Amino acid sequence: MTQWLNRQDIYEGKIIRVSRAETLLAGQTQRFDIVSHYGGAAVVPLRGDRVLLVRQRRPVVDESLLEIPAGKLESADDDPAARAQAELGEEVGYHAGRLIPVANFYVSPGYCTERIAVFLGLDLEPTEARPEDTEDIEVVEMPLDEARRMLDAGRFRDGKTIIGLRELLAYLAREGEQ
């Protein structure tokens, strides 16, 4: 466990906290800027041979991105599977009969605690989509072959989406071998 020296919070925002801290590493005192974030959950919904994605404007990077449904955890105790299921319903209007965990990764562990849990959403049942008032989401239902081609061509720019789609393809390849 890291022993932080002189850790001081310098900013507290709506979804992050920023701290400055020092620790001993490799026999030397080293400084770190730390962005603390509760993390998130994402789901790759598969309906037949089609994957459900969302296109939404991301002002921070000034782009509209094609992504898998996802959302932030509200606290350290928030259940990632429950959050993934909730986001699936809110953003694309489906409930997964099976939610399979496939990845759990740090976004950028050199400075940020954000970790995203990724699930496959299978055996989908329609429900009513309920996007948040602040979300402007377009649901994009895409043939899996097209998503594979886009992935191979490097056309997705969101990390959780790239990881989620790769995990879906690996899962389907494994299932096809049985």
TADA-V209357 format. One record per backbone hydrogen bond with DSSP energy under -0.5 kcal/mol. CO is the residue of the C=O (numbers start at 1). NH is the residue of the N-H. If there is no record, write none. Layout:
# TADA-V209357
co->[CO,CO]
nh->[NH,NH]
This chain:
# TADA-V209357
co->[2,3,5,8,11,16,17,18,18,19,20,21,22,23,23,25,28,28,30,32,32,34,34,35,36,39,40,41,42,43,43,44,45,45,46,47,49,50,51,51,52,53,54,54,55,56,57,58,58,58,63,63,65,65,67,69,71,75,78,79,80,81,82,83,84,85,86,87,88,88,88,89,90,93,95,98,98,99,100,103,105,108,108,111,114,115,116,117,118,118,119,120,120,121,122,122,123,125,127,132,135,136,137,138,139,140,140,142,143,143,144,145,146,147,148,149,150,151,157,158,159,160,161,162,163,164,165,166,167,168,169,170,171,172,173,174,174,175]
nh->[4,24,22,20,18,13,36,10,11,34,8,32,5,25,30,28,25,30,23,21,34,19,36,113,17,73,117,71,119,45,69,121,47,52,48,50,144,47,53,142,45,140,56,67,138,65,59,61,62,63,58,65,56,67,54,43,41,78,80,83,84,85,86,87,88,89,90,91,92,93,94,93,130,127,125,100,122,101,120,118,116,111,112,35,107,40,105,42,102,103,44,100,122,46,97,98,97,95,129,135,137,57,139,55,141,53,142,51,146,147,148,149,150,151,152,153,155,154,159,162,163,164,165,166,167,168,169,170,171,172,173,174,175,176,177,177,178,178]
